[in-house]
Amino acid sequence: MFNNENQTTDKDMKTHENKTPVMQQVEGNWKQFIGQIKEKWGDITNDDLDKFQGQMDQLEGYLEERTGESRAAVKRQIGEIASRLKKAI
């Protein structure tokens, strides 16, 4: 019989292809990333942020609603945080 255990699925490929550059930068450094998000937006909790691990669009929407800032502003600031994080590593 065939062993599919080590084969990459179409879903895995699409998931990897759909990751934004920001998500690629923070992947593996989520704790540092959320620490910087909390520094920027002080009233956001770990529990709030843990719900969005790996789901950048949903995180951006949540921060937009929570902070009242535009989606573009939130996205830009998240990108800046991710860029700083990448340089620090």
C-alpha positions, 0 to 999 in steps of 0.5 A: 500500500501507499504511505501518504504520511510524508506527502505534501497535500494540496492544502499544505501547499496552498497554506504555505503559498498564501502566507503574507511576507509579514506572516513569514517574518513572524513565523517561529517568533510569535512570542516576540511579535505579540510582545511588540504588538502589546507594546504598541497597543497596550490594552491588547492581551496575550489571550486576545492575540493567541486567538490569531496565531498564523491568521494575519488578516483576522489579527489586522481586523481585530486590531482595527476594531479594537483600536479604531485605526484604519486597516491600512494603518494597522497593516502598516504598523504590523509590517513595521513591527515584523520588519524590526523583528526580522532585523533583530534576529 
